[in-house]
Amino acid sequence: MSYERTAIIQNESGIHARVAAGIVQRAKELAARYGTRLYLRGERGERFELRSMLPIIALKAGKGAHVVVTAEGGAEREAADEMAAFLGGDLEMHDAAELREVDKLIHENALMQERLQMILEAVQDGICVVDKSGLITYVNPAYLRIVHKTREMVLGQNVFESAPDGNRVGVLKSGVARIGALSHKKNGTTVVANVNPIFVDGEIAGVVSVIKDITEIQHLMERLTQVSARAEYLEQELLRTKKTATAFSNYIGKSGKVVDVLALATKAAASTATVLIRGESGTGKEVIAEGIHYASSRRRGPFIRVNCGAIPQALLESELFGHERGAFTGAVKRKLGKFELANHGTIFLDEIAEMDKNMQVKLLRVLQQKEFDRVGGEETVHVDVRIIAATNRDLEAMRKAGDFREDLYYRLNVIPLLLPPLRERVDDIPLLVEHFIGKISEEQQKPVRGITPDAMEILMGYRWPGNVRELENVIERVITLMDTPEIRAVDLPTYLRGDIADREVAGFGTDLLGTERKNAAVLPWTDYEKRIIAHAMEKCGTFNAAAKALGITHKTVAAKARKYGLVDEGKP
């Protein structure tokens, strides 16, 4: 239950500090006598319990002002009536005993204000109080430290003039608090502010702003985000690949061209220069790039792969350099780019020729200055990254046509590596087949004993336009579908088995038939094959030379020559 009474202030000087102390003293006496709690409110403000001088003084009640007394608990009516009568009477203190009590209360209030001041001075959050006209009336030392200003520079400043679009002005105009508002100061400091309105008698009397310097926290979060992203990427890489003791051991081959390439790649790994790997699709450009990284002094850093041809050009900049939150639709948080993730390591840019001219300019900046800007960002990011690029396209022709920047071409082409196609290192095919049989049979848990000689001969006679990748796909297909413990010729795809015959017929001209081709009768295949081998042996003289001319293996030429009696059985 509660009881209310309205009182009209009759005191000539209204309610001042000494009167407010007397009101608190009388409220304590009545509360003790009637076992009740007494509250007071102005004409428009919220009520408050009569225990402190400050809210009473804040009423600024002069003579004739109306105030409402509320009593709760105990003898509410009696307590409210006596308090209202006291407020409507002569509030000036005349009794010596009362004056002593009032002075004691004022002293206690002064001590409380002093303690409050000490607390405000000690806290590490910045506090700024602004009155309703926009003047800054109080700041604590922490505020001055955070904004890097002196008290003389701040006190008396009007926020309507110094920061008309700021949070304090916004709250003064709207009366609505702003919590967690971020702002970036000119000195580079980032602060988060909680700005709350101050109401007196239902009207806004000012605002109090509490700010916190989060610059160090922000930097720490950035470092943690970067470390976390790198750790996640490296963990995935470790699970995805199994590194061997030798960095280039995954590049299978012992032919002369392979040995030359690996020797040059080893020298490149010992340097910090940019490497450009050239070669047809499927020749193992990524394997060589990975080997260079793990054979270099950057082996403990990350190895980041980027396929420039697989990423839409509109997204490639964000993928390489990252973006800030809000940089574009869908950018809900900051994302680190591949270059930032590759810091102190190596980035492998595959299909570099697919990059448009705009991105080529930005890549050139990274190569020259080791820096870039995130999409939507204002901060320049510096990185220490080695670049290995790769392409299967003719960069020289693209450069002449204006499709590839000449300055970028020379920046990338510091150490060029040209990987030979599989058709130019046929002797490596048995090694690759053995490697893929072991790898794929283990993955599929399907025992494979090996491959028959005639099947191997077919594989070595094929031109492999898809190179090593195509060979691996063929072996995987065969092992998946075969029912025998050994790969046979019949298990191979039909297009492989027909390729040798097709190429041998391709060079078959009228000089072999003796008549024009369109008028010639169709002969059995063996007749054509015998004429072809005989003609090649006659022109070239040796199995090797004939094989190169026909584009098949010397074993095939020797076998066919002996089959058709074109050489003596005892001749090597």
C-alpha positions as CSV (number, residue, x, y, z in Angstrom):
1,M,0.0,0.0,0.0
2,S,1.1,3.6,-0.5
3,Y,-0.3,7.0,0.2
4,E,0.4,10.3,-1.7
5,R,0.2,14.0,-0.7
6,T,1.0,17.1,-2.7
7,A,2.9,19.9,-1.1
8,I,3.6,23.5,-2.3
9,I,7.0,24.9,-1.4
10,Q,6.5,28.1,0.6
11,N,10.1,28.8,1.6
12,E,11.2,32.1,0.1
13,S,14.6,30.7,-1.1
14,G,13.1,27.4,-2.3
15,I,15.1,24.2,-1.8
16,H,18.9,24.8,-1.5
17,A,21.7,22.6,-0.1
18,R,21.0,23.3,3.6
19,V,17.2,22.9,3.1
20,A,17.8,19.6,1.2
21,A,19.9,18.4,4.1
22,G,17.1,19.3,6.5
23,I,14.5,17.4,4.3
24,V,16.7,14.3,4.4
25,Q,17.1,14.6,8.2
26,R,13.3,14.9,8.7
27,A,12.6,12.0,6.4
28,K,14.9,9.8,8.4
29,E,13.1,10.8,11.6
30,L,9.6,10.1,10.2
31,A,10.7,6.8,8.6
32,A,11.9,5.6,12.0
33,R,8.9,6.8,13.8
34,Y,6.2,5.4,11.5
35,G,8.1,2.4,10.1
36,T,7.6,3.6,6.5
37,R,9.6,4.7,3.4
38,L,9.2,8.2,2.1
39,Y,9.6,9.2,-1.6
40,L,9.5,12.5,-3.4
41,R,9.0,13.6,-7.0
42,G,8.6,16.8,-8.9
43,E,5.8,17.7,-11.1
44,R,7.1,15.7,-14.1
45,G,10.1,13.7,-12.9
46,E,10.3,10.1,-11.5
47,R,10.1,9.6,-7.8
48,F,13.2,8.9,-5.6
49,E,13.6,7.8,-2.0
50,L,14.4,10.6,0.5
51,R,17.8,9.4,1.5
52,S,20.2,11.6,-0.4
53,M,20.6,15.4,-0.9
54,L,21.6,15.3,-4.6
55,P,18.3,14.3,-6.2
56,I,16.5,16.9,-4.0
57,I,18.8,19.7,-5.0
58,A,18.4,18.5,-8.7
59,L,14.7,19.3,-8.5
60,K,15.6,23.0,-8.4
61,A,12.3,23.6,-6.7
62,G,11.7,27.3,-5.9
63,K,8.8,29.0,-4.0
64,G,5.4,27.8,-5.3
65,A,6.8,24.6,-6.8
66,H,4.6,21.5,-6.4
67,V,6.1,18.3,-5.1
68,V,4.5,14.9,-4.4
69,V,5.3,12.9,-1.2
70,T,4.6,9.2,-1.3
71,A,4.7,6.9,1.8
72,E,4.9,3.1,1.7
73,G,4.6,0.6,4.6
74,G,3.7,1.3,8.2
75,A,1.6,4.4,9.0
76,E,1.7,5.8,5.4
77,R,-1.0,8.5,5.9
78,E,0.6,10.0,9.0
79,A,4.1,10.0,7.6
80,A,3.0,11.5,4.3
81,D,0.9,14.2,5.9
82,E,3.8,15.2,8.3
83,M,6.3,15.3,5.4
84,A,4.0,17.3,3.2
85,A,3.4,19.8,6.0
86,F,7.1,20.1,6.6
87,L,7.8,20.8,2.9
88,G,5.0,23.4,2.9
89,G,6.3,25.2,5.9
90,D,9.3,27.4,6.8
91,L,12.2,25.2,5.7
92,E,15.0,27.3,7.1
93,M,16.6,25.7,10.2
94,H,16.4,27.8,13.5
95,D,16.9,25.2,16.2
96,A,20.5,24.7,17.2
97,A,20.2,21.0,17.5
98,E,18.6,20.7,14.1
99,L,21.3,22.9,12.6
100,R,24.0,20.7,14.0
101,E,22.4,17.6,12.5
102,V,22.0,19.4,9.2
103,D,25.6,20.5,9.1
104,K,26.6,17.0,9.9
105,L,24.6,15.7,7.0
106,I,26.0,18.3,4.6
107,H,29.5,17.3,5.7
108,E,28.7,13.7,5.1
109,N,27.3,14.6,1.6
110,A,30.5,16.5,0.9
111,L,32.6,13.5,1.8
112,M,30.4,11.3,-0.4
113,Q,30.9,13.8,-3.3
114,E,34.7,13.7,-2.6
115,R,34.7,9.9,-2.7
116,L,32.7,9.9,-5.9
117,Q,35.2,12.3,-7.4
118,M,38.1,10.1,-6.4
119,I,36.3,7.1,-8.0
120,L,35.7,9.0,-11.2
121,E,39.4,10.1,-11.3
122,A,40.6,6.5,-10.7
123,V,38.6,4.6,-13.3
124,Q,40.3,3.6,-16.6
125,D,37.2,4.3,-18.7
126,G,36.9,7.9,-20.0
127,I,33.9,9.9,-18.7
128,C,32.6,13.0,-20.3
129,V,29.6,15.0,-19.1
130,V,27.8,17.4,-21.4
131,D,25.0,19.8,-20.5
132,K,21.9,20.3,-22.6
133,S,23.4,23.2,-24.4
134,G,26.3,21.0,-25.6
135,L,29.0,22.4,-23.3
136,I,31.4,19.8,-21.8
137,T,31.3,20.4,-18.1
138,Y,33.4,17.4,-16.8
139,V,36.0,15.0,-18.0
140,N,38.1,12.6,-16.0
141,P,41.8,12.0,-16.6
142,A,41.2,8.7,-18.4
143,Y,39.1,10.5,-21.0
144,L,41.9,13.0,-21.6
145,R,44.4,10.2,-21.9
146,I,42.3,8.3,-24.5
147,V,41.6,11.3,-26.7
148,H,45.2,12.7,-26.2
149,K,44.0,16.2,-25.1
150,T,44.4,18.4,-22.1
151,R,41.6,19.6,-19.8
152,E,41.9,23.1,-21.1
153,M,41.4,21.9,-24.6
154,V,38.2,20.0,-23.7
155,L,36.3,21.8,-20.9
156,G,33.9,24.4,-22.2
157,Q,34.0,23.0,-25.7
158,N,30.6,22.8,-27.4
159,V,29.9,19.4,-29.0
160,F,27.4,21.0,-31.4
161,E,30.3,22.8,-32.9
162,S,33.2,20.4,-32.5
163,A,31.3,17.1,-33.3
164,P,27.9,18.0,-34.8
165,D,27.5,14.4,-36.2
166,G,28.8,12.7,-33.1
167,N,27.1,10.4,-30.7
168,R,26.8,13.0,-27.9
169,V,24.9,15.4,-30.1
170,G,22.7,12.5,-31.4
171,V,21.7,11.6,-27.9
172,L,21.1,15.2,-26.9
173,K,18.7,15.6,-29.8
174,S,16.9,12.3,-29.5
175,G,17.1,11.5,-25.8
176,V,17.8,7.8,-26.8
177,A,21.0,6.2,-25.5
178,R,23.6,4.8,-27.9
179,I,25.4,1.8,-26.6
180,G,28.6,0.3,-28.1
181,A,29.1,3.0,-30.7
182,L,32.5,2.7,-32.5
183,S,34.4,5.8,-33.6
184,H,37.9,6.3,-35.1
185,K,39.9,9.3,-33.9
186,K,42.3,11.3,-36.0
187,N,45.2,10.1,-33.9
188,G,44.5,6.5,-34.9
189,T,42.7,5.5,-31.7
190,T,39.5,3.4,-31.9
191,V,37.1,3.9,-29.1
192,V,33.8,2.3,-28.1
193,A,31.3,4.6,-26.4
194,N,28.2,4.2,-24.3
195,V,26.3,7.6,-24.4
196,N,23.3,8.0,-22.0
197,P,20.9,10.9,-21.6
198,I,20.5,12.7,-18.2
199,F,16.9,13.5,-17.4
200,V,15.7,16.0,-14.7
201,D,12.0,16.4,-14.2
202,G,11.3,14.5,-17.4
203,E,13.5,16.9,-19.5
204,I,16.9,16.1,-20.9
205,A,19.5,18.0,-19.0
206,G,22.6,16.6,-20.7
207,V,24.4,13.4,-21.5
208,V,27.2,11.3,-20.0
209,S,29.6,9.5,-22.3
210,V,31.7,6.6,-21.2
211,I,34.5,5.6,-23.6
212,K,36.9,2.7,-23.8
213,D,40.1,2.6,-25.9
214,I,39.9,-0.7,-27.9
215,T,42.8,0.0,-30.2
216,E,45.1,-2.6,-28.5
217,I,42.2,-5.1,-28.3
218,Q,41.5,-4.6,-32.0
219,H,45.1,-5.1,-32.9
220,L,45.2,-8.2,-30.7
221,M,42.1,-9.6,-32.3
222,E,43.5,-9.0,-35.8
223,R,46.7,-10.9,-34.8
224,L,44.7,-13.7,-33.3
225,T,42.4,-13.9,-36.4
226,Q,45.5,-14.1,-38.6
227,V,47.2,-16.7,-36.6
228,S,44.0,-18.8,-36.3
229,A,43.4,-18.6,-40.1
230,R,47.0,-19.6,-40.8
231,A,46.9,-22.5,-38.3
232,E,43.7,-23.8,-39.8
233,Y,45.1,-23.6,-43.3
234,L,48.3,-25.3,-42.4
235,E,46.5,-28.0,-40.5
236,Q,44.4,-28.8,-43.6
237,E,47.5,-28.8,-45.7
238,L,49.2,-31.2,-43.4
239,L,46.3,-33.6,-43.5
240,R,45.9,-33.2,-47.2
241,T,49.5,-33.9,-48.3
242,K,52.1,-36.4,-47.1
243,K,55.6,-34.8,-47.5
244,T,58.5,-37.1,-48.2
245,A,62.1,-36.5,-47.1
246,T,63.1,-35.1,-50.5
247,A,61.1,-32.1,-51.6
248,F,60.9,-33.1,-55.2
249,S,60.3,-36.8,-54.7
250,N,56.6,-36.5,-55.8
251,Y,57.8,-35.5,-59.3
252,I,58.3,-38.9,-60.8
253,G,60.8,-39.3,-63.6
254,K,64.5,-40.0,-64.4
255,S,64.7,-38.9,-68.1
256,G,67.2,-36.3,-69.1
257,K,64.6,-33.5,-69.4
258,V,63.2,-34.2,-65.9
259,V,66.7,-34.3,-64.4
260,D,67.4,-30.9,-65.9
261,V,64.2,-29.4,-64.7
262,L,64.7,-30.7,-61.1
263,A,68.3,-29.4,-61.1
264,L,67.1,-25.9,-62.0
265,A,64.2,-26.1,-59.5
266,T,66.6,-27.0,-56.8
267,K,68.7,-23.9,-57.6
268,A,65.6,-21.8,-57.6
269,A,64.6,-23.1,-54.2
270,A,67.9,-21.8,-52.8
271,S,67.1,-18.3,-53.8
272,T,64.2,-15.9,-53.0
273,A,63.5,-14.9,-56.7
274,T,60.1,-15.2,-58.3
275,V,59.7,-18.4,-60.4
276,L,57.5,-18.8,-63.5
277,I,56.6,-22.4,-64.3
278,R,55.5,-23.1,-67.9
279,G,54.1,-26.3,-69.3
280,E,51.0,-28.0,-70.7
281,S,48.1,-28.8,-68.5
282,G,48.8,-31.9,-66.4
283,T,52.6,-31.7,-66.5
284,G,53.0,-31.3,-62.7
285,K,53.4,-27.5,-62.3
286,E,51.9,-27.5,-58.8
287,V,54.1,-30.4,-57.7
288,I,57.2,-28.5,-58.8
289,A,56.0,-25.3,-57.0
290,E,55.4,-27.3,-53.8
291,G,58.8,-28.8,-54.0
292,I,60.5,-25.4,-54.4
293,H,58.7,-24.2,-51.3
294,Y,59.6,-27.1,-49.1
295,A,63.2,-27.1,-50.4
296,S,63.6,-23.4,-49.6
297,S,64.3,-21.5,-46.4
298,R,60.6,-20.7,-46.2
299,R,59.6,-24.3,-45.6
300,R,58.4,-23.6,-42.1
301,G,56.0,-20.9,-43.5
302,P,52.7,-21.5,-45.3
303,F,52.3,-22.7,-48.9
304,I,49.1,-21.2,-50.3
305,R,47.6,-22.3,-53.6
306,V,45.4,-20.1,-55.7
307,N,43.9,-21.1,-59.1
308,C,43.4,-17.8,-60.8
309,G,41.4,-19.4,-63.5
310,A,38.9,-21.1,-61.1
311,I,37.9,-17.9,-59.3
312,P,35.5,-15.3,-61.0
313,Q,37.4,-12.1,-61.7
314,A,34.9,-10.1,-59.7
315,L,35.9,-12.1,-56.6
316,L,39.6,-12.6,-57.3
317,E,40.8,-9.3,-55.6
318,S,38.9,-10.2,-52.4
319,E,40.4,-13.7,-52.5
320,L,43.9,-12.5,-53.0
321,F,43.9,-9.4,-50.8
322,G,41.0,-9.9,-48.4
323,H,38.2,-7.4,-47.6
324,E,36.9,-5.4,-44.7
325,R,33.5,-5.8,-43.1
326,G,30.9,-4.0,-45.2
327,A,33.2,-3.6,-48.2
328,F,30.4,-5.1,-50.4
329,T,27.1,-6.9,-50.1
330,G,27.7,-10.1,-48.1
331,A,30.9,-8.9,-46.5
332,V,29.7,-9.5,-42.9
333,K,33.1,-9.7,-41.4
334,R,36.8,-9.1,-42.2
335,K,38.4,-11.7,-44.3
336,L,42.1,-12.2,-44.7
337,G,43.3,-12.7,-48.3
338,K,45.7,-15.4,-49.6
339,F,48.6,-13.0,-49.6
340,E,48.1,-12.2,-45.9
341,L,47.8,-15.9,-45.1
342,A,51.0,-16.6,-47.0
343,N,53.1,-14.1,-45.1
344,H,56.6,-15.4,-44.5
345,G,55.8,-18.3,-46.8
346,T,55.1,-18.9,-50.5
347,I,52.0,-18.3,-52.6
348,F,51.4,-20.3,-55.8
349,L,49.4,-18.5,-58.5
350,D,48.3,-21.1,-61.0
351,E,46.8,-20.1,-64.3
352,I,48.3,-16.6,-63.9
353,A,47.5,-15.8,-67.5
354,E,43.7,-15.8,-66.7
355,M,44.1,-12.7,-64.5
356,D,42.6,-9.6,-66.1
357,K,44.6,-6.4,-66.7
358,N,43.2,-4.6,-63.6
359,M,44.3,-7.4,-61.3
360,Q,47.7,-7.6,-63.1
361,V,48.4,-4.0,-62.0
362,K,47.6,-4.8,-58.3
363,L,49.7,-7.9,-58.5
364,L,52.6,-5.9,-59.9
365,R,52.3,-3.6,-56.8
366,V,52.7,-6.6,-54.5
367,L,55.7,-7.8,-56.5
368,Q,57.4,-4.4,-56.4
369,Q,56.5,-3.0,-53.0
370,K,55.4,-6.0,-51.0
371,E,52.2,-4.3,-50.0
372,F,48.5,-4.1,-50.8
373,D,45.1,-2.8,-49.5
374,R,42.2,-5.0,-48.5
375,V,39.0,-4.4,-50.5
376,G,37.2,-1.6,-48.7
377,G,40.1,-1.0,-46.4
378,E,42.2,2.1,-45.7
379,E,45.1,0.4,-44.1
380,T,48.1,-0.7,-46.2
381,V,49.1,-4.3,-45.4
382,H,52.8,-5.2,-45.8
383,V,53.8,-8.8,-46.5
384,D,56.9,-10.9,-47.0
385,V,55.8,-13.5,-49.6
386,R,57.6,-15.4,-52.3
387,I,55.5,-15.7,-55.5
388,I,55.6,-18.8,-57.8
389,A,53.4,-18.4,-60.8
390,A,52.4,-21.0,-63.4
391,T,50.6,-21.0,-66.8
392,N,50.0,-23.3,-69.8
393,R,49.5,-20.4,-72.1
394,D,51.9,-18.5,-74.5
395,L,52.7,-15.4,-72.4
396,E,54.9,-14.0,-75.1
397,A,52.0,-14.0,-77.6
398,M,49.7,-12.5,-75.0
399,R,52.2,-9.8,-74.2
400,K,52.5,-8.8,-77.9
401,A,48.7,-8.8,-78.2
402,G,48.4,-6.6,-75.2
403,D,46.6,-9.1,-73.1
404,F,49.4,-9.5,-70.5
405,R,51.3,-6.6,-69.1
406,E,54.9,-6.5,-70.2
407,D,56.2,-5.2,-66.9
408,L,54.4,-7.9,-65.0
409,Y,55.8,-10.5,-67.4
410,Y,59.4,-9.5,-66.7
411,R,58.7,-9.4,-63.0
412,L,57.4,-13.0,-63.0
413,N,59.8,-14.4,-65.5
414,V,62.9,-14.1,-63.2
415,I,63.5,-17.9,-63.1
416,P,61.6,-19.7,-65.8
417,L,61.0,-23.4,-65.6
418,L,59.7,-25.3,-68.6
419,L,58.2,-28.7,-67.8
420,P,58.3,-31.2,-70.7
421,P,55.1,-32.9,-71.8
422,L,54.8,-36.6,-71.2
423,R,55.2,-37.4,-74.9
424,E,58.7,-36.0,-74.7
425,R,59.8,-38.2,-71.8
426,V,58.3,-41.5,-72.8
427,D,60.9,-43.4,-70.8
428,D,59.3,-42.1,-67.6
429,I,56.0,-43.7,-68.4
430,P,56.9,-47.1,-66.8
431,L,58.0,-45.3,-63.6
432,L,54.8,-43.3,-63.5
433,V,52.6,-46.3,-64.2
434,E,54.3,-48.2,-61.3
435,H,53.8,-45.2,-59.0
436,F,50.1,-44.8,-59.8
437,I,49.4,-48.5,-59.6
438,G,50.8,-48.6,-56.1
439,K,49.1,-45.4,-55.0
440,I,45.6,-46.2,-56.4
441,S,45.5,-49.9,-55.5
442,E,46.3,-48.9,-51.9
443,E,43.6,-46.2,-51.9
444,Q,41.0,-48.6,-53.3
445,Q,42.4,-51.5,-51.2
446,K,42.5,-53.6,-54.4
447,P,45.6,-55.7,-55.0
448,V,47.2,-55.2,-58.4
449,R,50.2,-57.3,-59.4
450,G,51.4,-55.2,-62.3
451,I,50.9,-54.6,-66.0
452,T,51.5,-56.8,-69.0
453,P,54.2,-55.9,-71.6
454,D,51.7,-55.3,-74.4
455,A,49.6,-53.0,-72.2
456,M,52.7,-51.1,-71.3
457,E,53.6,-50.8,-74.9
458,I,50.2,-49.3,-75.7
459,L,50.7,-46.7,-72.9
460,M,54.1,-45.8,-74.1
461,G,52.9,-45.4,-77.7
462,Y,50.1,-43.0,-76.8
463,R,50.8,-39.3,-77.2
464,W,49.1,-38.2,-73.9
465,P,47.6,-34.8,-74.6
466,G,46.5,-34.6,-71.0
467,N,50.0,-35.5,-69.8
468,V,50.6,-37.1,-66.4
469,R,47.2,-36.2,-65.1
470,E,45.6,-38.1,-68.0
471,L,47.8,-41.1,-67.3
472,E,46.8,-41.1,-63.6
473,N,43.1,-40.9,-64.6
474,V,43.5,-43.9,-67.0
475,I,45.2,-46.0,-64.4
476,E,42.6,-45.2,-61.8
477,R,39.8,-46.0,-64.3
478,V,41.4,-49.3,-65.2
479,I,42.0,-50.4,-61.6
480,T,38.5,-49.5,-60.7
481,L,36.9,-51.6,-63.4
482,M,39.4,-54.5,-63.8
483,D,38.6,-58.0,-62.5
484,T,42.1,-59.5,-62.9
485,P,45.2,-59.1,-60.7
486,E,47.2,-57.6,-63.7
487,I,46.5,-54.8,-66.1
488,R,46.1,-56.2,-69.6
489,A,45.9,-54.5,-73.0
490,V,42.2,-55.4,-73.2
491,D,41.6,-53.5,-69.9
492,L,42.8,-50.2,-71.4
493,P,40.4,-47.7,-73.0
494,T,39.8,-48.4,-76.7
495,Y,41.0,-44.9,-77.7
496,L,44.4,-45.8,-76.4
497,R,44.6,-49.0,-78.3
498,G,43.6,-47.3,-81.5
499,D,45.9,-44.3,-81.2
500,I,49.0,-46.1,-82.5
501,A,47.3,-47.4,-85.6
502,D,45.7,-44.0,-86.3
503,R,49.0,-42.2,-86.2
504,E,50.8,-44.8,-88.4
505,V,48.1,-44.4,-91.0
506,A,48.2,-40.6,-90.8
507,G,51.5,-40.4,-92.7
508,F,50.6,-43.0,-95.2
509,G,50.8,-41.3,-98.7
510,T,50.4,-42.1,-102.3
511,D,54.1,-43.0,-102.6
512,L,53.5,-46.1,-100.5
513,L,50.4,-47.1,-102.4
514,G,51.7,-46.3,-105.8
515,T,48.3,-44.9,-106.8
516,E,46.1,-42.0,-105.7
517,R,44.5,-42.8,-102.3
518,K,40.9,-42.1,-103.5
519,N,41.2,-44.7,-106.3
520,A,43.2,-47.3,-104.3
521,A,41.6,-50.6,-103.3
522,V,41.2,-51.3,-99.6
523,L,43.9,-53.8,-98.4
524,P,44.2,-55.7,-95.2
525,W,45.7,-53.7,-92.3
526,T,48.8,-55.9,-92.2
527,D,49.7,-54.9,-95.7
528,Y,49.6,-51.2,-94.9
529,E,51.5,-51.8,-91.7
530,K,54.2,-53.8,-93.4
531,R,54.6,-51.1,-96.1
532,I,54.8,-48.3,-93.5
533,I,57.5,-50.1,-91.4
534,A,59.5,-51.0,-94.5
535,H,59.3,-47.4,-95.8
536,A,60.4,-46.0,-92.4
537,M,63.3,-48.4,-92.1
538,E,64.4,-47.7,-95.6
539,K,64.4,-43.9,-95.1
540,C,65.7,-43.8,-91.5
541,G,68.0,-46.9,-91.2
542,T,67.6,-47.6,-87.5
543,F,64.7,-48.6,-85.1
544,N,65.2,-45.5,-83.1
545,A,65.1,-43.1,-86.1
546,A,62.2,-44.9,-87.6
547,A,60.3,-44.8,-84.3
548,K,60.8,-41.0,-84.0
549,A,59.7,-40.5,-87.5
550,L,56.5,-42.5,-87.0
551,G,55.9,-41.2,-83.5
552,I,55.9,-44.6,-81.9
553,T,58.4,-46.5,-79.7
554,H,61.5,-48.2,-81.1
555,K,60.2,-51.5,-79.5
556,T,57.1,-51.3,-81.7
557,V,59.2,-50.7,-84.8
558,A,61.6,-53.6,-84.0
559,A,58.7,-56.0,-83.2
560,K,56.9,-55.2,-86.4
561,A,60.0,-55.3,-88.5
562,R,60.8,-58.8,-87.3
563,K,57.2,-59.9,-87.6
564,Y,57.2,-59.0,-91.3
565,G,60.7,-60.3,-92.0
566,L,62.2,-56.9,-92.8
567,V,65.3,-57.6,-90.8
568,D,67.5,-60.6,-90.0
569,E,66.5,-62.4,-86.8
570,G,70.1,-62.2,-85.5
571,K,70.4,-58.4,-86.2
572,P,70.0,-56.2,-83.1
